[in-house]
Amino acid sequence: MNFTSDHNWISESLEIGKEMLYLSQKEVLGIGLSEKEILNLTKDALIAHGKKEYEMPAKIGVHPFPEVFFHAMPAYVPSKQAVGAKWIECYPNNPSKFQLPQTTGLLILNDVSSGCPIALMDSAWITAMRTPAVTSLAAEALHPDAETFGMFGCGIQGIEHVKYIGHTLKKLKKIYIYDVREEAMDRLIQEVQPKISVEIVKGKNPEEVTKSCEVLSSATVILKEPLAVIKDEWVSRGQTIIPCDMNTFLDPVTSKRADKYIVDSIEEHELFDQMGYFPDGLPKIVCETGEIIAGVKKGRESKEELIVCSNIGMAVCDVVVGREIFNQALANNVGVKLTL
């Protein structure tokens, strides 16, 4: 890595210290990063995390209302010259109450050499992409021969999970989906089925989906009191469960009895435990997702193992994906330069 060269390259297009590049959500989307590119960038970030080649404190937050959160998420990944912070919020009632997205946010990037801000961009799309990428990479590492995948929650995250999972689980034959909103399941099928070859099946209820799938994921809401919709008695040995909603949708008993409980960030899960998000106690953590991806720790060691891999989102992924968007935007003269 050559930070001086990187600084000089940015300086060719941007007057560092006097201006920064602003990218709207439309411009971030317009860069055109493919799902495979997002997967590769996310994998690089996870490997750096697994090899401890990063700096990232646990995300702190504020909570104006019981059901919402704001998170501050800084990170530094030297191998990508990526340093910055995401400020993101989740308001589950926004769609029905204000006709606004549930999740919005911004990502700021800085020049490593000087520390000066170089970019400010929408982060909602980045979050929506890197989250299913992490799930898909974890599924590949922990259950590569899976023929069935189940997705609970058919919002933005659910839609993207169903799009992404086929890139890594090459033997998939069926994808089961479930949402309490019938229209959400219909919308997902209408949007995604024409784009993928794997059959999407609308689940009748959570029990059917749980019992039908080798790999399961959930992207619902994050609550302090678990909903425990996926009952422990429905879960069998040999399954892999990869929740994005921490301790909400899955029965906490399942996580505690799993042969392996893996998390993306131990520090972040311990922080959430201190804040009361694991009222029954944080399960014993075996290792981190990045350590599995990097080959530092072993993943599945037998077909009979029940594995739970909880990924609640890491800033290393955001800054790595964001930095690539910035690189391409700068190279292609995309965005608006703002005076500092």
DAQUICOR-V608782 format. One record per residue. RES is the residue in one small letter. NEAR is the number of other ideal C-beta (glycine too) atoms within 10 Angstrom. Layout:
RES_NEAR, RES_NEAR
This chain:
m_10, n_10, f_13, t_9, s_11, d_17, h_17, n_12, w_15, i_23, s_15, e_8, s_13, l_20, e_13, i_20, g_14, k_10, e_16, m_24, l_22, y_16, l_22, s_13, q_15, k_9, e_17, v_25, l_14, g_15, i_19, g_10, l_18, s_9, e_17, k_11, e_16, i_22, l_21, n_15, l_23, t_26, k_22, d_20, a_31, l_29, i_19, a_25, h_25, g_20, k_15, k_12, e_15, y_23, e_13, m_22, p_14, a_18, k_24, i_13, g_17, v_10, h_11, p_10, f_9, p_8, e_14, v_16, f_17, f_16, h_19, a_14, m_27, p_19, a_25, y_20, v_24, p_14, s_14, k_23, q_23, a_28, v_20, g_27, a_19, k_25, w_15, i_23, e_18, c_19, y_19, p_17, n_12, n_16, p_12, s_9, k_9, f_9, q_7, l_12, p_16, q_18, t_18, t_17, g_21, l_15, l_28, i_19, l_24, n_20, d_21, v_20, s_17, s_14, g_11, c_17, p_18, i_25, a_25, l_19, m_26, d_21, s_26, a_19, w_20, i_25, t_24, a_17, m_23, r_26, t_23, p_28, a_27, v_27, t_28, s_28, l_25, a_27, a_25, e_20, a_21, l_23, h_25, p_14, d_11, a_21, e_14, t_19, f_31, g_26, m_30, f_27, g_25, c_28, g_21, i_18, q_23, g_26, i_22, e_25, h_29, v_26, k_18, y_25, i_24, g_19, h_18, t_20, l_23, k_10, k_12, l_21, k_12, k_14, i_25, y_23, i_24, y_24, d_20, v_12, r_11, e_10, e_9, a_17, m_20, d_13, r_16, l_24, i_18, q_10, e_13, v_21, q_14, p_7, k_10, i_16, s_8, v_19, e_11, i_18, v_19, k_15, g_19, k_11, n_9, p_19, e_15, e_15, v_23, t_25, k_13, s_16, c_23, e_19, v_28, l_26, s_30, s_27, a_25, t_21, v_16, i_20, l_16, k_16, e_10, p_20, l_15, a_16, v_19, i_21, k_14, d_14, e_10, w_16, v_21, s_11, r_12, g_15, q_22, t_26, i_26, i_26, p_25, c_25, d_22, m_24, n_27, t_21, f_25, l_27, d_20, p_18, v_16, t_22, s_23, k_15, r_15, a_23, d_15, k_22, y_22, i_26, v_23, d_22, s_25, i_14, e_14, e_24, h_24, e_15, l_16, f_23, d_15, q_11, m_13, g_9, y_19, f_19, p_11, d_13, g_9, l_20, p_22, k_10, i_15, v_19, c_18, e_25, t_27, g_29, e_20, i_24, i_26, a_19, g_12, v_14, k_16, k_11, g_23, r_18, e_10, s_8, k_9, e_10, e_17, l_18, i_23, v_25, c_29, s_26, n_26, i_21, g_21, m_28, a_30, v_27, c_33, d_28, v_31, v_28, v_28, g_28, r_23, e_19, i_27, f_28, n_18, q_15, a_21, l_18, a_11, n_11, n_7, v_17, g_23, v_12, k_12, l_12, t_7, l_10
